[in-house]
Amino acid sequence: ELKKDLEARMQELEAQMTRLASEIDEHKKQIASAQLEIKKAGHQREVENSEFQLVVADQRATQTILKKALEKLKDFYEKKIGQTVLAQGAQEPPVKFNAFKTNAGSNSVIGLIEQILEDSVKLEKETSASESQAQVGYEDFVLQSNAVIKSLQEAVVEKSDSIAAAKTDSAQAASDHESAVAELESLEQYKADLHSQCNFILKNFDIRQRARMQEMEAIQSAKAILSGAASA
């Protein structure tokens, strides 16, 4: 019974070590995968941030140009600089047309530039908001991934310790099994020897019994002889 229990224990420990080793390999693959995803996400974040920097720089440059253009147009139309320039260079045309109006279309041009400027500012704000959101998402992803990696690494350490303990238990069980087998073999040999002795005794019982009877008869005869000799 002890031998069977030890063999069952050894098989159980072997199965446990195999399972733990498989789980450790899977954990290591998951760790490597998570680390790779963090690396990919970091690279993607760098690309997105570079694009963000370019967009913001372009929009700010555009806004600077548009503000200067808008300022000059307002000076030209609203401050009547255009009228002064036209008056200085005016000549009598061969054919007279309607009087030129310096503010004709000025509102539409200025309004268009102001709209473009407003759109540029809006785009910069939206791009900045998207960048902030992307950065927060990236940091959250890295935080969660590192938590998963830490948990997996702790599981690897714990299961590695379990494998080491199982190896120790398995070695002890193997030693106990070897001792049990040796003891059983010794008992089997003792049983065989005892059985052989019993067989020898049983086989020679009749012979020994007759020999004993003969011994007893001889003793009785000797006693009878001695008794007769004494009475004579």
C-alpha positions in Angstrom: 0.0 0.0 0.0 2.8 2.4 0.9 4.6 1.6 -2.4 1.4 2.4 -4.4 0.8 5.6 -2.5 4.4 6.7 -3.2 4.1 5.9 -6.9 0.8 7.8 -7.1 2.4 10.8 -5.3 5.4 10.7 -7.7 3.1 10.7 -10.7 1.0 13.5 -9.2 4.2 15.6 -8.7 5.4 14.9 -12.2 2.1 16.0 -13.7 2.2 19.1 -11.5 5.7 20.1 -12.6 4.7 19.6 -16.2 1.6 21.8 -15.9 3.5 24.5 -14.0 6.3 24.5 -16.6 3.8 24.9 -19.4 2.1 27.7 -17.5 5.4 29.5 -17.0 6.2 29.2 -20.7 2.8 30.8 -21.5 3.4 33.6 -18.9 6.8 34.3 -20.5 5.2 34.5 -23.9 2.5 36.9 -22.6 5.2 39.0 -20.9 7.2 39.3 -24.2 4.0 40.1 -26.1 3.0 42.8 -23.7 6.5 44.3 -23.8 6.4 44.3 -27.6 3.0 46.0 -27.6 4.3 48.7 -25.2 7.3 49.2 -27.6 5.0 49.5 -30.6 2.7 51.9 -28.8 5.7 54.0 -27.8 6.8 54.2 -31.4 3.3 55.0 -32.6 3.1 57.7 -30.0 6.3 59.3 -31.2 5.1 59.3 -34.7 1.8 60.9 -33.7 3.5 63.5 -31.5 5.8 64.4 -34.4 2.8 64.9 -36.7 1.1 66.9 -34.0 4.2 69.2 -33.7 4.2 69.7 -37.4 0.5 70.5 -37.6 0.7 73.0 -34.7 3.8 74.6 -36.2 2.1 74.9 -39.6 -1.1 76.3 -38.2 0.8 78.9 -36.1 2.8 79.9 -39.1 -0.3 80.2 -41.1 -2.0 82.3 -38.4 1.0 84.6 -38.3 0.9 85.1 -42.0 -2.9 85.6 -42.0 -2.8 88.1 -39.2 -0.2 90.2 -41.0 -2.2 90.0 -44.3 -5.4 90.9 -42.4 -3.7 93.8 -40.7 -2.5 95.2 -44.1 -5.9 94.7 -45.7 -7.6 96.5 -42.9 -5.1 99.3 -43.2 -5.7 99.4 -46.9 -9.5 99.4 -46.8 -10.5 100.7 -43.4 -7.8 103.4 -43.0 -8.3 104.6 -46.6 -4.6 104.0 -47.5 -5.9 102.6 -50.7 -7.7 105.8 -51.6 -4.6 107.8 -51.0 -2.5 105.6 -53.3 -5.2 105.7 -56.0 -5.6 109.5 -55.7 -1.8 110.1 -56.1 -1.6 108.0 -59.2 -5.0 109.0 -60.8 -5.1 110.2 -64.4 -7.9 111.2 -66.7 -8.9 108.0 -68.5 -9.7 108.2 -72.3 -13.1 106.7 -71.5 -14.9 107.5 -68.2 -16.3 104.7 -66.1 -18.2 104.7 -62.8 -16.1 105.9 -59.9 -13.9 103.2 -58.3 -14.8 102.2 -54.8 -11.9 101.3 -52.7 -14.0 99.2 -50.3 -15.7 97.2 -53.0 -15.4 93.5 -51.9 -13.3 94.4 -48.9 -15.7 92.9 -46.4 -15.8 89.6 -48.3 -12.0 89.4 -48.6 -11.4 90.3 -45.0 -14.2 88.0 -43.8 -12.7 85.2 -45.8 -9.3 85.7 -44.2 -10.8 86.0 -40.8 -12.7 82.7 -41.4 -9.5 81.0 -42.5 -7.7 82.3 -39.4 -10.5 81.1 -37.2 -10.5 77.7 -38.8 -6.7 77.5 -38.3 -7.0 78.4 -34.6 -9.8 75.8 -34.2 -7.7 73.2 -35.9 -4.8 73.9 -33.6 -7.1 73.5 -30.5 -8.6 70.3 -31.8 -5.2 68.9 -32.7 -3.9 69.8 -29.2 -6.9 68.2 -27.5 -6.5 65.0 -29.6 -2.8 65.0 -28.7 -3.6 65.3 -25.0 -6.2 62.5 -25.2 -3.8 60.3 -27.1 -1.1 60.9 -24.6 -3.4 60.0 -21.7 -4.5 56.9 -23.5 -0.9 55.8 -24.1 0.1 56.4 -20.5 -2.9 54.4 -19.3 -2.1 51.6 -21.7 1.5 51.5 -20.5 0.4 51.6 -16.8 -2.1 48.7 -17.3 0.4 46.7 -19.4 3.1 47.1 -16.8 0.6 45.9 -14.1 -0.1 42.8 -16.2 3.6 42.2 -16.8 4.3 42.5 -13.0 1.5 40.1 -12.2 2.8 37.6 -14.8 6.3 37.9 -13.5 5.2 37.3 -9.9 3.3 34.2 -11.2 6.4 33.0 -12.9 8.4 33.3 -9.7 5.7 31.7 -7.6 5.3 28.8 -10.0 9.1 28.4 -10.3 9.2 28.1 -6.5 6.4 25.5 -6.7 8.4 23.5 -9.3 11.4 23.6 -7.0 9.4 22.4 -4.0 7.7 19.7 -6.2 11.2 18.5 -7.3 12.3 18.2 -3.7 9.1 16.4 -2.8 9.5 14.1 -5.8 13.1 13.3 -4.8 12.0 12.5 -1.3 9.1 10.4 -2.6 11.5 8.5 -4.9 13.9 7.9 -2.0 11.0 6.6 0.1 9.8 4.5 -2.8 13.3 3.0 -3.2 13.4 2.2 0.5 9.9 0.8 0.4 10.8 -1.4 -2.6 14.0 -2.6 -0.9 12.1 -3.4 2.3 9.4 -5.2 0.4 12.1 -7.2 -1.5 13.7 -8.0 1.8 10.3 -9.1 3.2 9.7 -11.2 0.1 13.1 -12.9 0.5 12.4 -13.5 4.2 9.0 -14.9 3.2 10.5 -17.2 0.6 13.1 -18.4 3.1 10.5 -18.9 5.7 8.3 -20.8 3.2 11.2 -22.9 2.3 11.9 -23.8 5.9 8.3 -24.6 6.5 8.2 -26.8 3.4 11.4 -28.6 4.7 9.8 -29.1 8.1 6.6 -30.4 6.6 8.4 -32.7 4.2 10.6 -34.1 7.0 7.9 -34.2 9.6 7.0 -37.9 9.1 10.6 -38.9 9.1 11.4 -37.0 12.2 8.2 -38.3 13.8 9.2 -41.9 13.1 12.7 -41.2 14.3 11.4 -39.8 17.5 9.1 -42.8 18.0 12.1 -45.1 17.5 14.1 -43.1 20.0 11.2 -43.3 22.5 10.9 -47.1 21.9 14.6 -47.5 22.3 14.5 -45.6 25.6 11.6 -47.7 26.8 13.5 -50.9 25.9 16.5 -49.7 27.6 14.5 -48.8 30.7 12.9 -52.3 30.7 16.3 -53.9 30.4 17.6 -51.9 33.2 14.6 -52.6 35.3 15.0 -56.4 34.7 18.6 -56.3 35.5 17.9 -54.6 38.7 15.4 -57.1 39.9 17.7 -60.0 39.2 
